């Protein structure tokens, strides 16, 4: 336990420093790629790594998941994001819808065969879940970076700030278990502390990060803070459910004491989708 805490104490600031460096380089377009391009590339790589971890996690848990088509179609979807322009919603929705059909139809057709009849339906569901659960949100996260780069930092700070607030409040005041059959360590008090932290951050950061591009008055910023926090907490619990069902502690062993990429992204996946819809509406 003490060793894990020391590792976290080193890794967490290092990861924050990397995030800050990428954001600074991208905001000033130091590399000449266009503002948002560097962050979108990093998000795309993280999304692809998350898909790989999801595939390995579920296959390790005994579920039938497409080993090749899910990573391949996910890579194609994420690679398409930088070329869309990100100014017309109908064009932006074509790739995920088309990619979903390209992914699902061959698996569904193969499931009609005699050899696949027992696992075909499970394979369709588990593969499609990974695509919509990981690849879609990271695609929209890339779109957020390319539409309005500071929005990515806003979402990350509000969501991860809620995580930190919930952890601190839960450690000090936590008594009532929130959902012990999924995550024994989470408490009702921690969840409320997380909500309060996200709400405060959303109100505090709306002017320095979003104005004047994103029209977000205080009342809407408060609603956004609540929505982002709820999606954050639910996303974290859903990944915990997946790991528990598959008998795994972490999505991978990539980062000591932190787990894998999916363990870092889980609380952001639904939040990026929710924010993208708000971003399209308010810009």
KAGIMO-V780342 format. One record per pair of residues at least 12 apart in sequence whose ideal C-beta (glycine too) atoms are under 7 Angstrom apart, sorted by sequence separation. I is the first residue (numbers start at 0). GAP is how many residues later the second one is. If there is no record, write none. Layout:
BEGIN
I|GAP  I|GAP
END
This chain:
BEGIN
25|12  54|12  110|12  174|12  175|12  250|12  24|13  25|13  110|13  173|13  175|13  177|13  249|13  174|14  54|15  79|15  173|15  202|15  205|15  21|16  22|16  54|16  106|16  107|16  169|16  172|16  173|16  21|17  106|17  169|17  76|18  202|18  50|19  51|19  76|19  169|19  201|19  202|19  21|20  50|20  103|20  106|20  168|20  169|20  201|20  168|21  76|22  201|22  202|22  50|23  75|23  166|23  169|23  198|23  201|23  238|23  102|24  103|24  165|24  168|24  200|24  165|25  167|25  47|26  72|26  198|26  201|26  47|27  165|27  197|27  198|27  238|27  102|28  164|28  165|28  72|29  164|29  47|30  72|30  197|30  235|30  46|31  99|31  162|31  164|31  165|31  194|31  197|31  234|31  235|31  161|32  164|32  234|32  69|33  161|33  163|33  234|33  43|34  68|34  194|34  234|34  161|35  193|35  231|35  234|35  160|36  161|36  233|36  234|36  43|37  68|37  160|37  68|38  158|39  193|39  230|39  231|39  95|40  157|40  160|40  230|40  39|41  65|41  39|42  190|42  95|43  157|43  227|43  230|43  156|44  157|44  36|45  227|46  157|47  226|47  227|47  156|48  91|51  153|51  182|54  223|54  63|55  153|55  181|55  152|56  153|56  65|57  69|57  73|57  77|57  85|57  182|57  63|58  64|58  72|58  76|58  80|58  178|58  181|58  62|59  63|59  149|59  150|59  181|59  69|60  77|60  85|60  149|60  64|61  65|61  69|61  73|61  77|61  80|61  85|61  63|62  64|62  76|62  80|62  181|62  62|63  150|63  77|64  81|64  64|65  80|65  147|65  213|65  147|66  215|66  157|67  161|67  214|67  57|68  213|68  158|69  162|69  213|69  157|70  161|70  212|70  154|73  158|73  54|75  53|76  50|79  53|80  50|83  49|84  50|84  46|87  46|88  49|88  46|91  45|92  43|94  42|95  42|98  43|98  42|99  39|102  42|102  162|104  39|105  38|106  39|106  158|108  35|109  158|109  35|110  38|110  155|112  158|112  35|113  38|113  154|113  34|114  154|116  154|117  154|120  26|122  25|123  150|124  143|128  150|128  22|130  140|131  143|131  147|131  136|132  139|132  143|132  146|132  136|133  139|133  142|133  133|135  136|135  143|135  147|135  132|136  136|136  139|136  60|184  56|185  60|185  56|186  59|186  60|186  57|188  59|188  56|189  56|191  88|191  56|194  52|198  52|199  52|207  52|208  53|208  52|209  49|211  48|212  49|212  45|215  49|215  45|219  10|244  10|246  10|247  6|249  7|249  6|250  7|250  3|253
END
